[in-house]
Amino acid sequence: YNSDWWSKSDAMQGIMDRTRASGWSVSSPLSPEEQVVAHEFGHLVDQYYFGGKGGDPQIGDRLLGPMTQIPAVSGYAQSSSMERFAEAFVQSYAGMGTDAALQMDAAIAAARERRAR
């Protein structure tokens, strides 16, 4: 946590604008604060449904195919499967209807169904 960056909304907006423009962070209609919270919540969803493995391929294969097929929606998403999951979750949360968001929605729905059995 960097209090210089994240404690002031205007500073946060500037950082998010730059990282979105560069392609490092996922593009979304969310405010910077919402985007950060959605991304971090995506990690919790990953932990709950997939054991925090970012859509581990073995789990993904049983659900609907390898989670690694979810497109990397940002430069940060390319850094690990966990970040790919969290960045795609941002687009899903925002209701964007992108390929990544739709695949994320399907993966979560399949995981919910699997846990309900």
C-alpha positions, 0 to 999 in steps of 0.5 A: 500500500502506497499512501502517497498514491492511494490516499488522495482521490485526485492522485489515484485518478491520475495514476489510473488514467496513466496505467489505463492509457498505457494498457498496463491496467484494465480499461473499464468505466469504473471509477479508480476506487471502484476498479481497485476494489473490484480487482481485489474482490476478484482475488477473493472470488478466485480464492473462494471458487478456485483456491486462489490459483487464478483459474488453475487449469485443472480446475478450469478443465473440469468447469468449462475449459482452461481458465487460461483461455480468458483473454489477458485484458491488460499488461498486468493480466499477463503477469500471472493467472491470478492477475488475469483472473482479477483483471477479467473480474473487473470487466465482469463486475462492470458488466462490460460484455467483453470476451473476458467478462463473459468467460469469467461470468461462465466460469463463476456460474459453473463454479457456483453450480459445482459447489451447490452439488 
